[in-house]
Amino acid sequence: MRAGCAHVPLKEVAAINPRLTEPPRADEAVSFVPMAELLAAEARTTAGELRRFSELSNGYSQFRRDDVLVAKITPCFENGKIGRATIGTAIGAGSTEFHVIRPDPRRLDTSYALHFIRRSDVRQRGILRMTGSAGQRRVPASFLEALKIPLPPLDEQQRIAQVLNAASQVRAKRISSIELLDALRDAVFLTMMLPAPTSWPLIPVSDLIDGSRGGIRTGPFGSQLLHSEFVDAGVAVLGIDNAVTNEFRRSAQRYISDAKYQQLRRYTVNPRDVLITIMGTCGRAAVVPDDIGLAINTKHLCCISLDESKCLPSFLHAYFLRHPLSQRYLLLRARGAIMAGLNMRIIKDLPVLLPPIEIQARLEAQFAGIDRMREKMIMHNRQLEALFDCLEHRAFSGEL
């Protein structure tokens, strides 16, 4: 909290979910902004899609250009979907899951308010105030109304906002650089694969596995592994969270005892195995790192140990996620909205357009170079995040 100035409830200096006092004509074009068009990293919306106001006058949140939009539903709020309405028209409409904040320009600077509301500690408090059932939890408007914001003079708010805006732009550029490297990875793969020579064979995944290392398998089902059997340390248990971002993440820590592992040895995960999620969020993939240590996978993952004289893990990972033949095959066989029917048989039968191992090795080397550069940028971005958090703390505690 900022010292030496008043702290007032947000509702005293901003309207929360205000009504439009002068709505547009029914045939007037306004900007439509769904939840996906509120960009968390950039703290703003897109310009929005133009629609007639008559289509949006009922059943949607309505706001003005430069209002602050706060996604109220989980997990959007936790993910920081809070930003300024940078729409192409004076009036906009969007998701019913937006709270709308309109600062009083005589007392509260919009950018200053936006930076304050986006703070991680403010969001943590909002998470604690969420109401509703699992999957449908929402931040109530009353949380925003009662949220106390430090209120220095308006010119001081604007100075603070300028400093934080400049720092945010640096962070946004770093994130953009990381996204460009991801796009480069895609381009490298598709350039090498399309168009493919007619001599390259189509081979099912089942013919590319190494049976001596486990082949292709899912994790233990039912009573084979109970939640009550997890312990604080021991043999790691890998799940959806380790592969859901399409790269291996050391996420939640789950372990089983060595005695339990001896019963489940056939589910051992090896370095360079390919993991594919087959339950929950299906169709994501990751390659297990060399330093994984002793681990098994849950029933939510399909684990593939490849014969690397035929197929390299980095190639299969890229092929599964990016190649048009793979995507078409999965789309035709998936049942449900989120690949609900993805299973081990579908993965075994997936036809792989297989280049020679020398080409795969060249692709893997290029991926490794991109990944090294990406990791450096991610580390730099973490440093920027820490510096920004410190700067933000100083700004709102009166030290800036």
C-alpha positions in Angstrom: 0.0 0.0 0.0 1.2 3.5 -0.9 2.2 5.5 2.2 1.3 9.2 2.6 -1.9 9.2 0.5 -5.5 8.1 0.9 -6.6 4.6 0.2 -10.1 4.6 -1.1 -12.6 1.8 -2.3 -12.4 1.5 -6.0 -16.2 2.2 -6.3 -15.5 5.8 -5.0 -13.3 6.7 -8.0 -14.6 4.4 -10.7 -17.9 3.0 -11.9 -18.2 -0.8 -11.7 -20.2 -2.4 -14.5 -21.9 0.9 -15.5 -24.8 1.0 -17.9 -24.5 2.9 -21.2 -26.2 6.2 -20.7 -26.3 7.0 -24.4 -26.4 3.6 -26.3 -25.8 3.5 -30.0 -28.5 3.3 -32.6 -29.7 -0.3 -33.4 -28.0 -0.2 -36.8 -24.7 1.4 -35.6 -21.5 -0.7 -35.8 -19.8 -1.4 -32.5 -16.8 -3.6 -31.6 -17.4 -7.1 -30.4 -14.8 -8.5 -28.1 -15.1 -12.2 -27.0 -12.9 -13.5 -24.1 -10.2 -14.7 -26.5 -9.7 -11.2 -27.7 -8.7 -9.9 -24.3 -4.9 -10.3 -24.5 -3.5 -11.0 -21.0 0.2 -10.4 -21.9 -0.5 -7.1 -23.5 -3.2 -5.9 -21.0 -5.5 -4.8 -23.8 -8.1 -6.1 -26.2 -7.9 -6.4 -30.0 -9.9 -3.8 -32.0 -12.8 -6.2 -32.1 -15.1 -7.4 -34.8 -17.6 -4.9 -36.2 -21.3 -5.9 -35.6 -24.6 -4.0 -35.5 -25.5 -2.9 -32.0 -28.9 -4.6 -32.3 -27.1 -8.0 -32.3 -25.3 -7.2 -29.1 -27.7 -5.0 -27.1 -28.9 -8.0 -25.0 -26.9 -10.7 -23.3 -23.5 -9.1 -23.5 -21.3 -6.9 -21.4 -21.2 -3.3 -22.8 -18.4 -0.8 -22.4 -16.7 2.2 -23.8 -13.3 2.5 -25.4 -10.6 2.7 -22.7 -12.7 1.1 -20.0 -10.8 -1.6 -18.0 -12.1 -5.1 -18.6 -11.6 -7.8 -15.9 -12.3 -11.5 -16.7 -14.2 -12.7 -13.7 -14.4 -16.4 -14.4 -11.8 -19.1 -13.6 -9.2 -19.7 -15.0 -9.2 -16.5 -17.0 -9.0 -14.3 -13.9 -6.1 -16.3 -12.5 -4.3 -16.1 -15.9 -4.4 -12.3 -15.8 -7.0 -11.5 -18.4 -7.3 -7.9 -17.4 -6.8 -5.1 -19.8 -7.9 -1.8 -21.5 -10.6 -1.9 -24.1 -8.6 -0.7 -27.1 -11.5 -1.2 -29.5 -12.0 0.3 -32.9 -15.3 2.1 -32.1 -16.5 4.3 -29.2 -18.7 1.6 -27.8 -18.1 -2.1 -27.5 -19.7 -5.3 -26.3 -18.3 -8.6 -25.3 -18.3 -11.6 -23.0 -20.8 -11.7 -20.1 -17.7 -12.9 -18.1 -16.3 -9.4 -18.1 -16.5 -6.9 -15.2 -16.3 -3.4 -16.6 -14.4 -0.6 -14.7 -14.7 3.0 -15.8 -12.4 5.3 -13.8 -13.5 8.8 -13.0 -11.0 10.8 -15.1 -11.0 13.7 -12.5 -9.7 11.4 -9.8 -8.3 8.2 -11.2 -5.9 7.6 -14.2 -6.9 4.6 -16.2 -3.4 3.2 -16.8 -2.6 3.6 -13.1 -5.8 1.7 -12.1 -5.1 -1.0 -14.7 -1.6 -1.6 -13.3 -2.9 -1.7 -9.7 -5.7 -4.2 -10.5 -3.3 -6.5 -12.5 -0.9 -6.9 -9.5 -0.4 -10.5 -8.5 -1.3 -9.8 -4.9 -4.6 -8.1 -5.9 -5.4 -11.1 -8.1 -4.6 -13.5 -5.2 -7.1 -11.7 -3.0 -9.7 -11.9 -5.8 -9.1 -15.6 -6.1 -9.9 -16.0 -2.4 -13.1 -14.1 -2.9 -14.4 -16.2 -5.8 -17.8 -17.8 -5.5 -19.6 -20.6 -7.3 -18.9 -24.3 -8.0 -15.8 -25.8 -9.4 -15.1 -24.8 -13.0 -17.6 -21.9 -12.7 -16.1 -19.8 -10.0 -16.2 -16.1 -10.5 -14.8 -12.9 -8.8 -17.8 -11.0 -7.5 -18.3 -7.3 -8.4 -18.3 -6.6 -4.7 -14.6 -7.5 -4.5 -13.7 -4.8 -7.0 -16.1 -2.3 -5.4 -14.4 -2.7 -2.0 -10.9 -3.0 -3.3 -8.9 -0.2 -1.7 -6.6 1.7 -4.1 -3.9 4.2 -3.1 -4.9 7.6 -4.5 -2.0 10.1 -4.9 -2.6 13.3 -6.9 -3.6 12.7 -10.5 -0.4 13.9 -12.0 1.5 11.5 -9.7 -0.7 8.7 -10.9 0.1 9.6 -14.5 3.9 9.7 -13.8 3.7 6.2 -12.1 1.7 4.9 -15.0 4.2 6.1 -17.5 7.1 4.3 -15.7 5.1 1.1 -15.5 3.9 1.4 -19.1 7.5 1.6 -20.3 8.5 -1.4 -18.2 5.5 -3.4 -19.5 6.6 -2.7 -23.1 10.0 -4.2 -22.4 8.3 -7.3 -21.0 5.9 -7.5 -24.0 8.8 -7.4 -26.5 10.5 -10.3 -24.7 7.3 -12.4 -24.8 6.9 -11.5 -28.4 10.5 -12.7 -29.1 9.7 -16.1 -27.4 6.6 -16.4 -29.5 8.6 -15.7 -32.7 11.0 -18.5 -31.8 8.0 -20.9 -31.4 6.8 -19.8 -34.9 10.4 -20.4 -36.2 10.3 -23.9 -34.8 7.1 -24.6 -36.7 8.5 -23.1 -39.9 11.7 -25.2 -39.7 9.6 -28.4 -39.4 7.1 -27.6 -42.1 9.8 -26.4 -44.5 11.6 -29.7 -44.1 8.5 -31.8 -44.4 6.4 -30.1 -47.1 6.4 -31.2 -49.8 7.8 -34.6 -48.9 9.6 -36.8 -51.4 7.4 -39.7 -52.7 10.1 -42.1 -51.4 9.3 -41.4 -47.8 7.2 -44.2 -46.4 4.1 -44.0 -44.2 4.7 -46.1 -41.1 2.4 -46.5 -38.1 3.7 -45.5 -34.7 3.4 -49.1 -33.6 6.2 -50.0 -36.0 8.6 -47.3 -34.6 8.7 -48.4 -30.9 11.4 -50.0 -28.9 9.7 -52.9 -27.0 12.7 -53.6 -24.8 12.2 -50.2 -23.2 8.4 -50.5 -22.7 7.1 -49.8 -26.2 3.9 -47.9 -26.0 1.7 -47.9 -22.9 -0.6 -46.0 -20.6 -0.2 -45.7 -16.9 -1.8 -47.8 -14.1 -5.6 -47.9 -13.9 -8.1 -48.1 -11.1 -6.9 -49.7 -7.9 -3.4 -50.2 -9.2 -2.5 -46.7 -8.1 -4.7 -44.8 -5.5 -4.3 -41.2 -4.6 -3.8 -42.3 -1.0 -0.6 -44.1 -2.0 1.2 -40.8 -3.0 4.0 -39.9 -0.7 6.2 -36.8 -0.1 9.3 -38.2 -1.8 10.4 -41.2 -3.8 9.7 -42.2 -7.4 8.1 -39.4 -9.5 4.6 -39.8 -11.0 4.1 -37.9 -14.3 0.7 -36.6 -15.3 -1.2 -34.2 -17.7 0.4 -31.1 -16.1 3.8 -32.3 -17.2 2.9 -32.3 -20.9 -0.1 -29.9 -21.3 2.0 -27.0 -22.6 3.4 -29.3 -25.4 6.8 -29.1 -23.7 7.9 -31.0 -20.6 7.2 -29.0 -17.4 8.3 -30.0 -13.9 5.0 -29.2 -12.4 3.1 -30.8 -9.5 5.2 -33.1 -7.3 3.7 -36.6 -7.0 5.7 -39.5 -5.7 5.2 -43.2 -4.8 7.4 -45.3 -2.5 10.1 -47.6 -3.9 8.0 -50.6 -2.7 5.0 -49.3 -4.8 7.3 -48.7 -7.7 8.4 -52.3 -7.7 4.7 -53.2 -8.4 4.5 -50.7 -11.2 7.9 -51.1 -12.9 6.3 -51.7 -16.3 5.1 -48.1 -16.3 8.6 -46.7 -16.0 9.2 -43.5 -18.1 12.6 -43.3 -19.8 14.6 -40.3 -20.9 13.5 -39.2 -24.4 10.2 -41.0 -24.3 7.3 -39.1 -25.9 4.3 -38.4 -23.7 0.8 -37.7 -25.2 -2.1 -36.7 -23.0 -5.2 -39.0 -23.6 -7.5 -37.8 -20.8 -8.7 -34.4 -19.7 -6.9 -32.0 -22.0 -6.2 -34.5 -24.8 -3.7 -34.4 -27.7 -0.9 -32.5 -26.0 2.7 -33.9 -26.2 6.1 -33.5 -24.7 9.5 -35.2 -24.8 10.9 -36.4 -21.5 14.2 -34.8 -20.6 17.5 -36.7 -20.1 17.6 -35.8 -16.4 14.1 -37.1 -15.5 15.4 -39.7 -12.9 13.2 -42.6 -11.9 9.5 -42.0 -12.8 6.3 -43.6 -14.0 3.3 -42.1 -15.8 -0.4 -42.0 -14.9 -3.3 -43.4 -16.9 -3.8 -39.9 -18.3 -0.7 -40.3 -20.5 0.3 -42.5 -23.3 4.1 -43.0 -23.1 6.1 -44.0 -26.2 9.6 -45.4 -26.2 11.0 -45.1 -29.7 13.5 -47.2 -31.6 15.8 -44.2 -32.4 17.4 -46.0 -35.3 14.1 -45.4 -37.0 12.5 -42.3 -35.4 13.8 -39.6 -33.1 11.6 -38.2 -30.3 11.8 -34.6 -31.3 10.6 -35.5 -34.8 7.6 -37.6 -33.6 6.7 -34.8 -31.2 6.7 -32.2 -34.0 5.0 -34.5 -36.4 2.2 -35.3 -34.0 1.5 -31.6 -33.2 2.2 -30.0 -36.5 2.0 -32.2 -39.6 -1.2 -31.9 -41.7 -1.5 -35.7 -42.1 -1.3 -36.2 -38.3 -3.8 -33.4 -37.6 -6.2 -34.8 -40.2 -5.9 -38.3 -38.9 -6.6 -37.2 -35.3 -9.5 -35.0 -36.3 -11.2 -37.8 -38.2 -10.8 -40.3 -35.3 -11.4 -38.0 -32.3 -14.8 -38.2 -30.7 -16.0 -35.2 -28.6 -15.1 -31.6 -28.5 -11.6 -32.0 -27.1 -10.3 -35.2 -28.6 -12.4 -37.1 -26.0 -11.8 -40.4 -28.0 -8.0 -40.2 -28.2 -6.6 -43.5 -27.0 -3.7 -45.8 -27.3 -5.1 -47.6 -30.3 -5.5 -44.4 -32.2 -1.9 -43.4 -31.4 -0.5 -46.8 -32.4 -2.2 -46.6 -35.8 -1.2 -43.0 -36.5 0.6 -43.0 -39.9 3.9 -41.2 -39.8 5.4 -39.9 -43.0 9.0 -40.8 -42.1 12.0 -39.1 -43.5 15.5 -40.7 -43.3 17.1 -40.7 -39.9 19.8 -38.3 -41.1 17.1 -35.7 -41.9 15.5 -36.2 -38.6 18.9 -35.7 -36.9 19.4 -32.5 -38.7 15.9 -31.3 -37.7 16.7 -32.3 -34.0 19.9 -30.2 -34.1 18.0 -27.2 -35.4 15.3 -27.6 -32.8 18.1 -27.8 -30.1 19.6 -24.5 -31.2 16.2 -22.8 -31.2 15.4 -24.3 -27.8 18.7 -23.0 -26.3 17.9 -19.5 -27.5 14.4 -19.8 -26.2 15.5 -20.9 -22.8 17.8 -17.9 -22.5 15.0 -15.6 -23.4 12.7 -17.3 -20.9 15.3 -16.9 -18.2 15.7 -13.2 -19.1 11.9 -12.8 -19.0 11.8 -14.3 -15.5 14.4 -11.6 -14.5 12.3 -8.9 -16.1 9.2 -10.2 -14.2 11.0 -10.1 -10.9 12.3 -6.5 -11.7 8.8 -5.4 -12.7 7.3 -6.9 -9.5 9.8 -4.9 -7.5 9.1 -1.7 -9.5 5.4 -2.2 -9.1 5.7 -2.7 -5.3 7.8 0.5 -5.1 5.3 2.4 -7.2 2.3 1.5 -5.0 4.1 1.8 -1.7 5.3 5.4 -2.3 9.0 4.6 -3.0 9.0 5.4 -6.8 
